[in-house]
Amino acid sequence: MKKQPQLDPTKNTVQILFAFEAIESRPNLDPYGAGLRRDEDTGQVLTSDVHLKHHIRRGLKPAAEEAGMEAPEIFYEKKDENGVSRSLVSRVEALGVKSAEEILKTCVDLPLFGFVYAKPSGSKKVPGESFQKNGACNTLLAPRTFHRAKVLYVGKNNAFTQKNEAGEDKAASGSAISDVLEYGMFLTLLEVNIPALTENIGGHKLGDDPEKWVELLLSGIWKAYSSHRMSSNTQRGQFASFLMAWQPTNPEEITPTTLKQICYNEAAVTNVVEARAALKGILPGFLQDWKWSPETEIYRHDPRGILADATK
Amino acid sequence: MPQNNQKVVLFELFGERALWQLPSEALARWSAALPAPSALAGILGASLGFRQSGRPAKSGGWETSQDWLSWIETACPEVAVALVTPVKRQSMNTNGLKTPAELPASSGGTATLRILQTFLEEPRYKVAVRLDKGESELISALKNPKFPIYLGNTHCCGKILNPRVVLAGDSSAETHAPWALWSASLPDAEYNWCSRMDIGGSQRLKNDGYIHLPPDSTAGSLEEKHWFKTWAE
């Protein structure tokens, strides 16, 4: 069942639980080692919150179009419409804004995730004042598999040799090994702060209704991992599993159980059947700790019944 | 002498991770173990809903909410803090600044500055606050904070748990971990690594001082020596 979110005006926060699966993939990589991010204590695979937000930004664009916004802008888009890398100056110039605050009111990702605009020194082509605004949406728990994961190592051999420093052909073609996550069901818990959102969207081109923006975010999350996935090396093979939002009553009574604390560690989970079975033993207690209840739920998208099955 | 009959606001602070910045660390981002007085003041201010403009301050940094500064002046909050979980750190390499087109072609055109951030993993703090006025207002705010709570950095979201009013001598104000001490200048070298726990931008140092745990610290009740003032301009 998918509902349009209806916010309780007495509550300041919305919590969002999002699950996605990664199958034979390399979700996010350590930029130094170029390997999977792993928790050595538990065997979980994790991604940074920045990686998650980068995905979601891609989904926000079609979600905003669906919400009636013509040509929505995402501020942190790495490349322009021709695939050319953008500088801060060229990005801001393309927006055609007169003030730094207007950037916030133009782009759909900034009221949710925030930004710091440090005016590029020496440029007269962009607004001259610095500006910063904290985002309304952050991860309480950054994405990680809720279980110990199995990592495989794949060897790759080049077909031909390469040149050495002297310009001669090397004696042998090179080879390399990369790690691959066989299967992982990632969970992440996000929080949307409604007063911060309300402040950030005042005067925005998409309107200033917080319910509409929460709906936009939920839609953007789902699209980023379903209809608008990307095929890049660190983003392929990842699929949305379920999405749920609720507004906890008495948030000060939450038991802030983390995904590390609930890690399913009896065996490495290697497919969705095992994941669904393991989730049954973990999710009800986790949701109870974070003050979910049917009464506090405001949104659910669970097309495969994974969530319903786990909380039955 | 501790005033055991004095009312104290007590709460726990928790996050999946924290990144309390050390002034001595620029991009390496090694988290201190304890928040600075100013960081605790910011958490109180966010709970109470003091808005920041987002504009730069003339003196550098970002403009501070005048309402928040007025509240600090009126309520005169003092705080005490104890880290009740073991210090455990988690490293994460991240891509930082990107400078695509501004760089000359000779530099390769595109560069990404990589940052190693070392967070505290799943820290939990006990925080006590005593103030001249506005106690009930603060308790209400802590129960349902108006703005997000950050543990030193905007990608370290935190939660305030179980805020309540107790007496300073109450057993719930005791911890199994020592309460931190504050000093205006850098503590003696004989202090353990925790003596590095000074926080805030360098411009705040003279106001923030140093939060530290002497090596012979023992767990126990909240005493007068554990209280320190929050930062204000």
Interface residues (C-beta under 8 A of the other chain):
Chain A: K11 N12 D30 P31 Y32 G33 R37 S48 D49 V50 K78 S85 R86 S87 L88 V89 S90 E101 G114 P120 E129 S130 F131 Q132 K133 N134 G135 A136 N138 T139 L140 L141 A142 E191 N193 P195 A196 E199 N250 P251 E252 E253 I254 P256 T258 K260 Q261
Chain B: F11 F14 E16 R17 G49 R51 G54 R55 P56 W62 M92 N93 T94 N95 K98 T99 P100 A101 E102 T110 T112 R114 L116 E121 E122 L142 K143 N144 P145 K146 F147 P148 Y150 T154 H155 C157 K159 I160 L161 N162 P163
